Amino acid sequence: MSAPSTPRPPLAPRHWPAWCGIGLMALAARLPWPLQRALGRALGDVLRHALSGRRRIAARNLELCLPELDADARAVLLRAHFHSLGIGLFEFGRAWWGSVAPLRRGLVVEGLEHIEAARAGGRGVIVVSGHFTTLEVCGRLMCDHVPLAGMYRPHTEAAMEWAVRRGRERYAAAMFPKRDVRGTVRHLKRGGLLWYAPDQDPSGGDAVYVPFFGRPAHSLTSTHQLARMSGAAVVLFGHRRREDGGYTLTLSPALDPYPTDEATRDTATVMAGIEAMARAAPDQYLWIHRRFKRQPDGVALYD
């Protein structure tokens, strides 16, 4: 079962600037991997200075989430985070349009047996991750081992939407727009695997406040809802880029019991799992997102 195939590329003149950017990304995706890592760190330094608003959001998130670190330690982590962002941009391009053969060397995959156990009897599996800079490339690497489908937010720029869909369809079993709940549930009911990251502050949908790094975080209940509607198991998927340039992908045993009758409880369980992933690779979590944008008491935590 797969989502509808990618439509023909939009070629009207208004899309030409986007195609120029896509072309540059596709060319950059073919640079040697050691050079991409070096350029990524340099690009991260540029982004840290150029994107002052995002830098402030990331610094504030580190202050809120890791108060045990002093100011100097947080500054070091902030710089490492932007290095990871820069490398991540090259990883995205390589995942979509390049070769991941160099990234397979030194790859460590842990816990594949948990996927097989969860799929027993033809059950579907929701493979839950968080928004990390390594999200796309590690998803592609995991697709070498299990047939992951993905759920995603469509791009507003049609050329980028076409290019990213085309790139992901090289390795994903299927791609479902986030509003295609019916198709997603059907895929899970047929025993499919769905790769899903529910950890950002949503603009819509059913959401509750649950703890995340000790603070209330507005969080979608969608993992609970999808599991309840489809009967799917839920497996946590952690991934990180190691200092030696390799990657470690880790699958945990299926959450049990899950789903329960309490959406808030189940959402808190998922967020606790993603928090543990972020603590294991703090430089690689997407701190530039305003995770605590909404608070139950209405207090603004960002400038």
VOVO-692911 format. One record per residue (C-alpha): residue number from 0; x, y, z. Coordinates in Angstrom, 2 decimals, m for minus. Each point is the difference from the previous one (the first is absolute). Layout:
<pts>
<pt><num>NUM</num><X>X</X><Y>Y</Y><Z>Z</Z></pt>
...
</pts>
This chain:
<pts>
<pt><num>0</num><X>0.00</X><Y>0.00</Y><Z>0.00</Z></pt>
<pt><num>1</num><X>1.40</X><Y>3.40</Y><Z>m0.93</Z></pt>
<pt><num>2</num><X>m1.17</X><Y>3.57</Y><Z>m0.15</Z></pt>
<pt><num>3</num><X>m0.76</X><Y>1.50</Y><Z>m3.42</Z></pt>
<pt><num>4</num><X>3.04</X><Y>0.27</Y><Z>m2.26</Z></pt>
<pt><num>5</num><X>1.82</X><Y>3.29</Y><Z>m0.43</Z></pt>
<pt><num>6</num><X>m1.68</X><Y>2.24</Y><Z>m2.63</Z></pt>
<pt><num>7</num><X>1.88</X><Y>1.54</Y><Z>m2.91</Z></pt>
<pt><num>8</num><X>2.53</X><Y>2.69</Y><Z>1.01</Z></pt>
<pt><num>9</num><X>m1.26</X><Y>3.61</Y><Z>m0.09</Z></pt>
<pt><num>10</num><X>2.01</X><Y>1.85</Y><Z>m2.64</Z></pt>
<pt><num>11</num><X>m1.71</X><Y>3.40</Y><Z>m0.20</Z></pt>
<pt><num>12</num><X>2.39</X><Y>3.00</Y><Z>0.20</Z></pt>
<pt><num>13</num><X>m1.14</X><Y>0.89</Y><Z>3.52</Z></pt>
<pt><num>14</num><X>1.60</X><Y>m3.25</Y><Z>1.19</Z></pt>
<pt><num>15</num><X>3.39</X><Y>0.63</Y><Z>m1.63</Z></pt>
<pt><num>16</num><X>1.62</X><Y>1.61</Y><Z>3.08</Z></pt>
<pt><num>17</num><X>m0.96</X><Y>m3.08</Y><Z>2.05</Z></pt>
<pt><num>18</num><X>1.43</X><Y>m2.28</Y><Z>m2.70</Z></pt>
<pt><num>19</num><X>3.30</X><Y>1.92</Y><Z>0.15</Z></pt>
<pt><num>20</num><X>0.17</X><Y>m0.64</Y><Z>3.74</Z></pt>
<pt><num>21</num><X>m0.90</X><Y>m3.66</Y><Z>m0.47</Z></pt>
<pt><num>22</num><X>2.69</X><Y>m0.33</Y><Z>m2.65</Z></pt>
<pt><num>23</num><X>2.63</X><Y>1.42</Y><Z>2.34</Z></pt>
<pt><num>24</num><X>m1.09</X><Y>m2.36</Y><Z>2.78</Z></pt>
<pt><num>25</num><X>0.11</X><Y>m2.96</Y><Z>m2.38</Z></pt>
<pt><num>26</num><X>3.53</X><Y>0.94</Y><Z>m1.08</Z></pt>
<pt><num>27</num><X>1.10</X><Y>0.47</Y><Z>3.63</Z></pt>
<pt><num>28</num><X>m1.45</X><Y>m3.45</Y><Z>0.77</Z></pt>
<pt><num>29</num><X>2.66</X><Y>m1.52</Y><Z>m2.25</Z></pt>
<pt><num>30</num><X>3.02</X><Y>1.53</Y><Z>1.71</Z></pt>
<pt><num>31</num><X>2.31</X><Y>m2.42</Y><Z>1.86</Z></pt>
<pt><num>32</num><X>m1.34</X><Y>m0.79</Y><Z>3.45</Z></pt>
<pt><num>33</num><X>3.07</X><Y>1.25</Y><Z>1.99</Z></pt>
<pt><num>34</num><X>m0.22</X><Y>3.30</Y><Z>m1.89</Z></pt>
<pt><num>35</num><X>m3.73</X><Y>0.26</Y><Z>0.72</Z></pt>
<pt><num>36</num><X>0.64</X><Y>m0.42</Y><Z>3.72</Z></pt>
<pt><num>37</num><X>2.67</X><Y>2.73</Y><Z>m0.02</Z></pt>
<pt><num>38</num><X>m2.17</X><Y>2.35</Y><Z>m2.06</Z></pt>
<pt><num>39</num><X>m2.97</X><Y>m0.81</Y><Z>2.23</Z></pt>
<pt><num>40</num><X>1.82</X><Y>1.14</Y><Z>3.13</Z></pt>
<pt><num>41</num><X>1.07</X><Y>3.21</Y><Z>m1.74</Z></pt>
<pt><num>42</num><X>m3.55</X><Y>0.55</Y><Z>m1.24</Z></pt>
<pt><num>43</num><X>m1.21</X><Y>m0.52</Y><Z>3.56</Z></pt>
<pt><num>44</num><X>2.19</X><Y>2.85</Y><Z>1.21</Z></pt>
<pt><num>45</num><X>m1.41</X><Y>2.22</Y><Z>m2.73</Z></pt>
<pt><num>46</num><X>m3.58</X><Y>m0.93</Y><Z>0.91</Z></pt>
<pt><num>47</num><X>0.66</X><Y>0.62</Y><Z>3.69</Z></pt>
<pt><num>48</num><X>0.91</X><Y>3.60</Y><Z>m0.77</Z></pt>
<pt><num>49</num><X>m2.47</X><Y>0.59</Y><Z>m2.83</Z></pt>
<pt><num>50</num><X>m3.11</X><Y>m1.51</Y><Z>1.60</Z></pt>
<pt><num>51</num><X>0.00</X><Y>2.07</Y><Z>3.16</Z></pt>
<pt><num>52</num><X>m3.66</X><Y>m0.74</Y><Z>0.77</Z></pt>
<pt><num>53</num><X>0.48</X><Y>m3.75</Y><Z>m0.21</Z></pt>
<pt><num>54</num><X>3.22</X><Y>0.29</Y><Z>2.01</Z></pt>
<pt><num>55</num><X>m1.92</X><Y>1.71</Y><Z>2.79</Z></pt>
<pt><num>56</num><X>m2.71</X><Y>m2.67</Y><Z>m0.09</Z></pt>
<pt><num>57</num><X>2.57</X><Y>m2.78</Y><Z>0.21</Z></pt>
<pt><num>58</num><X>1.86</X><Y>1.74</Y><Z>2.85</Z></pt>
<pt><num>59</num><X>m3.27</X><Y>0.46</Y><Z>1.89</Z></pt>
<pt><num>60</num><X>m0.95</X><Y>m3.66</Y><Z>m0.50</Z></pt>
<pt><num>61</num><X>3.35</X><Y>m1.11</Y><Z>1.36</Z></pt>
<pt><num>62</num><X>m0.48</X><Y>2.28</Y><Z>3.00</Z></pt>
<pt><num>63</num><X>m3.49</X><Y>m1.41</Y><Z>0.63</Z></pt>
<pt><num>64</num><X>0.80</X><Y>m3.66</Y><Z>m0.60</Z></pt>
<pt><num>65</num><X>3.54</X><Y>m0.35</Y><Z>1.34</Z></pt>
<pt><num>66</num><X>0.21</X><Y>2.32</Y><Z>3.02</Z></pt>
<pt><num>67</num><X>2.65</X><Y>m2.24</Y><Z>1.53</Z></pt>
<pt><num>68</num><X>2.49</X><Y>1.34</Y><Z>m2.57</Z></pt>
<pt><num>69</num><X>1.71</X><Y>3.30</Y><Z>0.67</Z></pt>
<pt><num>70</num><X>0.02</X><Y>2.83</Y><Z>m2.55</Z></pt>
<pt><num>71</num><X>3.37</X><Y>m1.00</Y><Z>m1.46</Z></pt>
<pt><num>72</num><X>m1.06</X><Y>m3.63</Y><Z>m0.49</Z></pt>
<pt><num>73</num><X>m3.24</X><Y>1.10</Y><Z>m1.67</Z></pt>
<pt><num>74</num><X>1.95</X><Y>2.30</Y><Z>m2.35</Z></pt>
<pt><num>75</num><X>2.20</X><Y>m2.93</Y><Z>m1.03</Z></pt>
<pt><num>76</num><X>m3.08</X><Y>m2.16</Y><Z>m0.56</Z></pt>
<pt><num>77</num><X>m1.70</X><Y>2.77</Y><Z>m2.00</Z></pt>
<pt><num>78</num><X>2.96</X><Y>0.20</Y><Z>m2.37</Z></pt>
<pt><num>79</num><X>0.06</X><Y>m3.80</Y><Z>m0.32</Z></pt>
<pt><num>80</num><X>m3.70</X><Y>0.07</Y><Z>m0.79</Z></pt>
<pt><num>81</num><X>0.49</X><Y>2.41</Y><Z>m2.90</Z></pt>
<pt><num>82</num><X>2.88</X><Y>m2.16</Y><Z>m1.27</Z></pt>
<pt><num>83</num><X>m2.44</X><Y>m2.91</Y><Z>0.06</Z></pt>
<pt><num>84</num><X>m2.58</X><Y>2.08</Y><Z>m1.86</Z></pt>
<pt><num>85</num><X>2.51</X><Y>0.84</Y><Z>m2.72</Z></pt>
<pt><num>86</num><X>1.03</X><Y>m3.63</Y><Z>m0.43</Z></pt>
<pt><num>87</num><X>m3.67</X><Y>m0.96</Y><Z>0.09</Z></pt>
<pt><num>88</num><X>m0.74</X><Y>2.14</Y><Z>m3.05</Z></pt>
<pt><num>89</num><X>2.53</X><Y>m1.99</Y><Z>m1.99</Z></pt>
<pt><num>90</num><X>m1.44</X><Y>m3.21</Y><Z>1.43</Z></pt>
<pt><num>91</num><X>m3.48</X><Y>0.97</Y><Z>m1.16</Z></pt>
<pt><num>92</num><X>1.25</X><Y>0.58</Y><Z>m3.54</Z></pt>
<pt><num>93</num><X>1.97</X><Y>m3.24</Y><Z>m0.02</Z></pt>
<pt><num>94</num><X>m3.00</X><Y>m1.95</Y><Z>1.29</Z></pt>
<pt><num>95</num><X>m2.27</X><Y>1.40</Y><Z>m2.71</Z></pt>
<pt><num>96</num><X>2.29</X><Y>0.23</Y><Z>m3.04</Z></pt>
<pt><num>97</num><X>3.41</X><Y>m1.49</Y><Z>0.80</Z></pt>
<pt><num>98</num><X>1.58</X><Y>m3.28</Y><Z>1.01</Z></pt>
<pt><num>99</num><X>0.03</X><Y>m1.17</Y><Z>3.61</Z></pt>
<pt><num>100</num><X>2.57</X><Y>m2.73</Y><Z>m0.70</Z></pt>
<pt><num>101</num><X>2.76</X><Y>1.86</Y><Z>1.93</Z></pt>
<pt><num>102</num><X>m2.38</X><Y>0.39</Y><Z>2.97</Z></pt>
<pt><num>103</num><X>m0.70</X><Y>m3.73</Y><Z>0.14</Z></pt>
<pt><num>104</num><X>3.61</X><Y>m0.61</Y><Z>0.99</Z></pt>
<pt><num>105</num><X>0.17</X><Y>m0.14</Y><Z>3.77</Z></pt>
<pt><num>106</num><X>m3.80</X><Y>m0.03</Y><Z>0.32</Z></pt>
<pt><num>107</num><X>m1.24</X><Y>m1.62</Y><Z>3.23</Z></pt>
<pt><num>108</num><X>m3.61</X><Y>m1.20</Y><Z>0.11</Z></pt>
<pt><num>109</num><X>m1.35</X><Y>m1.20</Y><Z>3.34</Z></pt>
<pt><num>110</num><X>m3.35</X><Y>m1.62</Y><Z>0.78</Z></pt>
<pt><num>111</num><X>m1.30</X><Y>m1.20</Y><Z>m3.37</Z></pt>
<pt><num>112</num><X>m1.39</X><Y>m2.99</Y><Z>1.87</Z></pt>
<pt><num>113</num><X>m2.44</X><Y>2.33</Y><Z>1.74</Z></pt>
<pt><num>114</num><X>m1.56</X><Y>0.92</Y><Z>m3.34</Z></pt>
<pt><num>115</num><X>m0.38</X><Y>m3.66</Y><Z>m0.92</Z></pt>
<pt><num>116</num><X>m1.57</X><Y>m0.77</Y><Z>3.38</Z></pt>
<pt><num>117</num><X>m2.41</X><Y>2.92</Y><Z>m0.32</Z></pt>
<pt><num>118</num><X>m1.06</X><Y>m1.13</Y><Z>m3.49</Z></pt>
<pt><num>119</num><X>m0.96</X><Y>m3.46</Y><Z>1.19</Z></pt>
<pt><num>120</num><X>m3.38</X><Y>m1.03</Y><Z>m1.34</Z></pt>
<pt><num>121</num><X>0.01</X><Y>2.67</Y><Z>m2.71</Z></pt>
<pt><num>122</num><X>m0.26</X><Y>2.93</Y><Z>2.40</Z></pt>
<pt><num>123</num><X>1.01</X><Y>3.45</Y><Z>m1.25</Z></pt>
<pt><num>124</num><X>2.67</X><Y>2.02</Y><Z>1.80</Z></pt>
<pt><num>125</num><X>0.31</X><Y>3.74</Y><Z>0.61</Z></pt>
<pt><num>126</num><X>3.73</X><Y>0.75</Y><Z>0.15</Z></pt>
<pt><num>127</num><X>0.27</X><Y>3.18</Y><Z>2.08</Z></pt>
<pt><num>128</num><X>2.94</X><Y>2.36</Y><Z>m0.17</Z></pt>
<pt><num>129</num><X>0.53</X><Y>3.67</Y><Z>0.79</Z></pt>
<pt><num>130</num><X>1.08</X><Y>3.00</Y><Z>m2.06</Z></pt>
<pt><num>131</num><X>3.77</X><Y>m0.34</Y><Z>m0.11</Z></pt>
<pt><num>132</num><X>2.44</X><Y>1.37</Y><Z>m2.54</Z></pt>
<pt><num>133</num><X>0.71</X><Y>m3.63</Y><Z>m0.98</Z></pt>
<pt><num>134</num><X>m3.68</X><Y>m0.83</Y><Z>m0.56</Z></pt>
<pt><num>135</num><X>m0.02</X><Y>m0.34</Y><Z>m3.79</Z></pt>
<pt><num>136</num><X>3.29</X><Y>m1.77</Y><Z>m0.57</Z></pt>
<pt><num>137</num><X>m0.54</X><Y>m2.45</Y><Z>2.85</Z></pt>
<pt><num>138</num><X>m3.49</X><Y>m0.72</Y><Z>m1.27</Z></pt>
<pt><num>139</num><X>1.51</X><Y>m0.87</Y><Z>m3.36</Z></pt>
<pt><num>140</num><X>2.63</X><Y>m2.21</Y><Z>1.63</Z></pt>
<pt><num>141</num><X>m2.68</X><Y>m1.81</Y><Z>1.98</Z></pt>
<pt><num>142</num><X>m1.92</X><Y>m0.64</Y><Z>m3.23</Z></pt>
<pt><num>143</num><X>2.86</X><Y>m2.32</Y><Z>m0.99</Z></pt>
<pt><num>144</num><X>m1.22</X><Y>m2.32</Y><Z>2.76</Z></pt>
<pt><num>145</num><X>m3.77</X><Y>0.50</Y><Z>0.33</Z></pt>
<pt><num>146</num><X>m2.64</X><Y>1.35</Y><Z>m2.45</Z></pt>
<pt><num>147</num><X>m0.84</X><Y>3.32</Y><Z>1.63</Z></pt>
<pt><num>148</num><X>m2.76</X><Y>2.24</Y><Z>m1.29</Z></pt>
<pt><num>149</num><X>m0.04</X><Y>3.64</Y><Z>1.06</Z></pt>
<pt><num>150</num><X>m2.48</X><Y>2.67</Y><Z>1.02</Z></pt>
<pt><num>151</num><X>0.96</X><Y>3.54</Y><Z>m0.97</Z></pt>
<pt><num>152</num><X>m1.12</X><Y>3.61</Y><Z>m0.30</Z></pt>
<pt><num>153</num><X>m0.29</X><Y>0.97</Y><Z>m3.70</Z></pt>
<pt><num>154</num><X>2.10</X><Y>2.96</Y><Z>m1.17</Z></pt>
<pt><num>155</num><X>m1.76</X><Y>3.16</Y><Z>m1.12</Z></pt>
<pt><num>156</num><X>2.48</X><Y>0.40</Y><Z>m2.88</Z></pt>
<pt><num>157</num><X>m1.11</X><Y>m2.50</Y><Z>m2.64</Z></pt>
<pt><num>158</num><X>3.47</X><Y>m0.55</Y><Z>m1.45</Z></pt>
<pt><num>159</num><X>1.46</X><Y>m0.84</Y><Z>3.40</Z></pt>
<pt><num>160</num><X>m2.97</X><Y>m2.25</Y><Z>0.74</Z></pt>
<pt><num>161</num><X>0.62</X><Y>m1.89</Y><Z>m3.24</Z></pt>
<pt><num>162</num><X>3.76</X><Y>m0.31</Y><Z>0.56</Z></pt>
<pt><num>163</num><X>m0.27</X><Y>m1.17</Y><Z>3.61</Z></pt>
<pt><num>164</num><X>m2.79</X><Y>m2.47</Y><Z>m0.77</Z></pt>
<pt><num>165</num><X>2.03</X><Y>m1.37</Y><Z>m2.91</Z></pt>
<pt><num>166</num><X>3.08</X><Y>m0.28</Y><Z>2.21</Z></pt>
<pt><num>167</num><X>m1.81</X><Y>m1.76</Y><Z>2.82</Z></pt>
<pt><num>168</num><X>m1.73</X><Y>m2.41</Y><Z>m2.31</Z></pt>
<pt><num>169</num><X>3.43</X><Y>m1.36</Y><Z>m0.89</Z></pt>
<pt><num>170</num><X>0.13</X><Y>m1.74</Y><Z>3.37</Z></pt>
<pt><num>171</num><X>m3.26</X><Y>0.35</Y><Z>1.97</Z></pt>
<pt><num>172</num><X>m2.71</X><Y>m2.64</Y><Z>m0.36</Z></pt>
<pt><num>173</num><X>m2.61</X><Y>2.79</Y><Z>m0.29</Z></pt>
<pt><num>174</num><X>m0.48</X><Y>3.67</Y><Z>0.88</Z></pt>
<pt><num>175</num><X>m3.23</X><Y>1.27</Y><Z>1.57</Z></pt>
<pt><num>176</num><X>m0.89</X><Y>3.71</Y><Z>0.39</Z></pt>
<pt><num>177</num><X>m0.76</X><Y>0.71</Y><Z>3.65</Z></pt>
<pt><num>178</num><X>m3.71</X><Y>0.51</Y><Z>m0.72</Z></pt>
<pt><num>179</num><X>m0.34</X><Y>m3.40</Y><Z>m1.68</Z></pt>
<pt><num>180</num><X>m1.02</X><Y>m1.77</Y><Z>3.18</Z></pt>
<pt><num>181</num><X>m2.15</X><Y>m2.52</Y><Z>m1.83</Z></pt>
<pt><num>182</num><X>2.84</X><Y>m1.13</Y><Z>m2.26</Z></pt>
<pt><num>183</num><X>2.41</X><Y>m0.15</Y><Z>2.92</Z></pt>
<pt><num>184</num><X>m2.33</X><Y>m2.13</Y><Z>2.12</Z></pt>
<pt><num>185</num><X>m0.67</X><Y>m2.29</Y><Z>m2.95</Z></pt>
<pt><num>186</num><X>3.76</X><Y>m0.46</Y><Z>m0.47</Z></pt>
<pt><num>187</num><X>0.43</X><Y>m0.91</Y><Z>3.68</Z></pt>
<pt><num>188</num><X>m2.95</X><Y>m2.38</Y><Z>0.02</Z></pt>
<pt><num>189</num><X>1.61</X><Y>m1.88</Y><Z>m2.88</Z></pt>
<pt><num>190</num><X>3.11</X><Y>m0.57</Y><Z>2.09</Z></pt>
<pt><num>191</num><X>2.02</X><Y>2.94</Y><Z>m1.28</Z></pt>
<pt><num>192</num><X>2.61</X><Y>2.03</Y><Z>1.86</Z></pt>
<pt><num>193</num><X>m0.43</X><Y>3.75</Y><Z>0.46</Z></pt>
<pt><num>194</num><X>2.88</X><Y>2.31</Y><Z>0.91</Z></pt>
<pt><num>195</num><X>m1.38</X><Y>2.92</Y><Z>1.99</Z></pt>
<pt><num>196</num><X>1.36</X><Y>2.97</Y><Z>2.00</Z></pt>
<pt><num>197</num><X>m2.69</X><Y>1.58</Y><Z>2.25</Z></pt>
<pt><num>198</num><X>2.15</X><Y>2.23</Y><Z>2.21</Z></pt>
<pt><num>199</num><X>m0.58</X><Y>3.53</Y><Z>m1.32</Z></pt>
<pt><num>200</num><X>m2.49</X><Y>2.54</Y><Z>1.35</Z></pt>
<pt><num>201</num><X>m2.99</X><Y>m0.50</Y><Z>m2.33</Z></pt>
<pt><num>202</num><X>m1.99</X><Y>2.77</Y><Z>m1.64</Z></pt>
<pt><num>203</num><X>m3.07</X><Y>m2.24</Y><Z>m0.12</Z></pt>
<pt><num>204</num><X>m1.28</X><Y>m3.43</Y><Z>0.89</Z></pt>
<pt><num>205</num><X>m0.78</X><Y>m1.67</Y><Z>3.32</Z></pt>
<pt><num>206</num><X>2.73</X><Y>0.97</Y><Z>2.46</Z></pt>
<pt><num>207</num><X>0.65</X><Y>m0.07</Y><Z>3.74</Z></pt>
<pt><num>208</num><X>2.66</X><Y>1.35</Y><Z>2.36</Z></pt>
<pt><num>209</num><X>2.45</X><Y>m2.63</Y><Z>1.21</Z></pt>
<pt><num>210</num><X>3.46</X><Y>0.26</Y><Z>1.61</Z></pt>
<pt><num>211</num><X>3.01</X><Y>0.46</Y><Z>m2.27</Z></pt>
<pt><num>212</num><X>3.30</X><Y>0.76</Y><Z>1.74</Z></pt>
<pt><num>213</num><X>m2.06</X><Y>0.76</Y><Z>3.09</Z></pt>
<pt><num>214</num><X>m2.17</X><Y>2.65</Y><Z>m1.67</Z></pt>
<pt><num>215</num><X>m3.53</X><Y>m0.12</Y><Z>m1.45</Z></pt>
<pt><num>216</num><X>0.21</X><Y>m0.59</Y><Z>m3.73</Z></pt>
<pt><num>217</num><X>m2.97</X><Y>0.28</Y><Z>m2.34</Z></pt>
<pt><num>218</num><X>0.05</X><Y>m3.39</Y><Z>m1.74</Z></pt>
<pt><num>219</num><X>m2.08</X><Y>m1.86</Y><Z>m2.55</Z></pt>
<pt><num>220</num><X>m1.86</X><Y>m3.09</Y><Z>1.18</Z></pt>
<pt><num>221</num><X>0.28</X><Y>m1.41</Y><Z>m3.53</Z></pt>
<pt><num>222</num><X>2.23</X><Y>m2.96</Y><Z>0.90</Z></pt>
<pt><num>223</num><X>m2.66</X><Y>m1.17</Y><Z>2.45</Z></pt>
<pt><num>224</num><X>m2.77</X><Y>0.65</Y><Z>m2.52</Z></pt>
<pt><num>225</num><X>1.72</X><Y>m1.81</Y><Z>m2.88</Z></pt>
<pt><num>226</num><X>0.81</X><Y>m2.99</Y><Z>2.21</Z></pt>
<pt><num>227</num><X>m3.57</X><Y>m0.13</Y><Z>1.29</Z></pt>
<pt><num>228</num><X>m1.56</X><Y>0.19</Y><Z>m3.49</Z></pt>
<pt><num>229</num><X>2.37</X><Y>m2.46</Y><Z>m1.66</Z></pt>
<pt><num>230</num><X>0.98</X><Y>m2.41</Y><Z>2.78</Z></pt>
<pt><num>231</num><X>3.66</X><Y>0.75</Y><Z>m0.76</Z></pt>
<pt><num>232</num><X>2.86</X><Y>m0.45</Y><Z>2.45</Z></pt>
<pt><num>233</num><X>2.27</X><Y>2.96</Y><Z>0.82</Z></pt>
<pt><num>234</num><X>3.80</X><Y>m0.32</Y><Z>m0.11</Z></pt>
<pt><num>235</num><X>2.37</X><Y>2.86</Y><Z>0.84</Z></pt>
<pt><num>236</num><X>2.75</X><Y>0.74</Y><Z>m2.53</Z></pt>
<pt><num>237</num><X>3.07</X><Y>1.85</Y><Z>1.24</Z></pt>
<pt><num>238</num><X>2.81</X><Y>1.07</Y><Z>m2.33</Z></pt>
<pt><num>239</num><X>3.17</X><Y>2.01</Y><Z>0.29</Z></pt>
<pt><num>240</num><X>3.08</X><Y>1.03</Y><Z>m1.91</Z></pt>
<pt><num>241</num><X>3.14</X><Y>m1.17</Y><Z>1.79</Z></pt>
<pt><num>242</num><X>3.25</X><Y>1.91</Y><Z>0.35</Z></pt>
<pt><num>243</num><X>1.76</X><Y>m2.50</Y><Z>m2.28</Z></pt>
<pt><num>244</num><X>m2.39</X><Y>0.93</Y><Z>m2.84</Z></pt>
<pt><num>245</num><X>m2.12</X><Y>m3.13</Y><Z>0.28</Z></pt>
<pt><num>246</num><X>m3.62</X><Y>m0.36</Y><Z>1.09</Z></pt>
<pt><num>247</num><X>m1.75</X><Y>m2.02</Y><Z>2.66</Z></pt>
<pt><num>248</num><X>m3.67</X><Y>m0.95</Y><Z>m0.48</Z></pt>
<pt><num>249</num><X>m1.80</X><Y>m1.44</Y><Z>3.02</Z></pt>
<pt><num>250</num><X>m3.44</X><Y>m1.62</Y><Z>0.13</Z></pt>
<pt><num>251</num><X>m1.57</X><Y>m0.63</Y><Z>3.41</Z></pt>
<pt><num>252</num><X>m2.48</X><Y>m2.71</Y><Z>1.03</Z></pt>
<pt><num>253</num><X>m3.60</X><Y>0.84</Y><Z>m0.81</Z></pt>
<pt><num>254</num><X>m1.66</X><Y>2.21</Y><Z>2.60</Z></pt>
<pt><num>255</num><X>m2.18</X><Y>m2.13</Y><Z>2.25</Z></pt>
<pt><num>256</num><X>m2.73</X><Y>0.64</Y><Z>0.87</Z></pt>
<pt><num>257</num><X>m0.71</X><Y>2.20</Y><Z>m3.01</Z></pt>
<pt><num>258</num><X>m2.42</X><Y>1.41</Y><Z>m0.82</Z></pt>
<pt><num>259</num><X>m1.81</X><Y>0.34</Y><Z>3.30</Z></pt>
<pt><num>260</num><X>m3.35</X><Y>1.70</Y><Z>0.56</Z></pt>
<pt><num>261</num><X>1.75</X><Y>3.28</Y><Z>0.92</Z></pt>
<pt><num>262</num><X>1.27</X><Y>2.16</Y><Z>m2.86</Z></pt>
<pt><num>263</num><X>1.90</X><Y>2.31</Y><Z>2.36</Z></pt>
<pt><num>264</num><X>1.80</X><Y>m2.88</Y><Z>1.66</Z></pt>
<pt><num>265</num><X>0.98</X><Y>m1.53</Y><Z>m3.34</Z></pt>
<pt><num>266</num><X>1.19</X><Y>3.35</Y><Z>m1.35</Z></pt>
<pt><num>267</num><X>2.13</X><Y>0.52</Y><Z>3.12</Z></pt>
<pt><num>268</num><X>1.55</X><Y>m3.44</Y><Z>m0.54</Z></pt>
<pt><num>269</num><X>0.99</X><Y>0.88</Y><Z>m3.56</Z></pt>
<pt><num>270</num><X>1.39</X><Y>3.41</Y><Z>1.00</Z></pt>
<pt><num>271</num><X>2.05</X><Y>m1.59</Y><Z>2.77</Z></pt>
<pt><num>272</num><X>1.52</X><Y>m2.34</Y><Z>m2.57</Z></pt>
<pt><num>273</num><X>0.89</X><Y>2.87</Y><Z>m2.33</Z></pt>
<pt><num>274</num><X>1.48</X><Y>1.95</Y><Z>2.91</Z></pt>
<pt><num>275</num><X>2.28</X><Y>m2.96</Y><Z>0.72</Z></pt>
<pt><num>276</num><X>1.12</X><Y>0.04</Y><Z>m3.64</Z></pt>
<pt><num>277</num><X>0.75</X><Y>3.73</Y><Z>0.21</Z></pt>
<pt><num>278</num><X>2.03</X><Y>m0.45</Y><Z>3.18</Z></pt>
<pt><num>279</num><X>2.03</X><Y>m2.70</Y><Z>m1.75</Z></pt>
<pt><num>280</num><X>0.89</X><Y>2.37</Y><Z>m2.89</Z></pt>
<pt><num>281</num><X>m0.67</X><Y>3.54</Y><Z>1.30</Z></pt>
<pt><num>282</num><X>1.86</X><Y>1.76</Y><Z>m2.81</Z></pt>
<pt><num>283</num><X>m2.18</X><Y>m1.70</Y><Z>m2.61</Z></pt>
<pt><num>284</num><X>m3.50</X><Y>0.74</Y><Z>1.32</Z></pt>
<pt><num>285</num><X>m1.80</X><Y>2.80</Y><Z>m1.88</Z></pt>
<pt><num>286</num><X>0.29</X><Y>2.72</Y><Z>2.63</Z></pt>
<pt><num>287</num><X>m0.80</X><Y>2.77</Y><Z>m2.50</Z></pt>
<pt><num>288</num><X>m3.70</X><Y>m0.95</Y><Z>0.19</Z></pt>
<pt><num>289</num><X>m2.12</X><Y>1.85</Y><Z>2.57</Z></pt>
<pt><num>290</num><X>m1.02</X><Y>m3.16</Y><Z>1.82</Z></pt>
<pt><num>291</num><X>m1.60</X><Y>1.89</Y><Z>2.92</Z></pt>
<pt><num>292</num><X>m1.76</X><Y>2.64</Y><Z>m2.09</Z></pt>
<pt><num>293</num><X>m3.31</X><Y>m0.73</Y><Z>1.75</Z></pt>
<pt><num>294</num><X>m0.22</X><Y>m0.29</Y><Z>3.78</Z></pt>
<pt><num>295</num><X>m3.05</X><Y>m0.94</Y><Z>2.08</Z></pt>
<pt><num>296</num><X>0.34</X><Y>3.17</Y><Z>2.11</Z></pt>
<pt><num>297</num><X>0.45</X><Y>2.20</Y><Z>m3.08</Z></pt>
<pt><num>298</num><X>3.49</X><Y>1.18</Y><Z>1.04</Z></pt>
<pt><num>299</num><X>2.28</X><Y>0.71</Y><Z>m2.99</Z></pt>
<pt><num>300</num><X>3.34</X><Y>m1.82</Y><Z>0.28</Z></pt>
<pt><num>301</num><X>1.53</X><Y>1.57</Y><Z>m3.12</Z></pt>
<pt><num>302</num><X>0.66</X><Y>3.62</Y><Z>m0.93</Z></pt>
</pts>
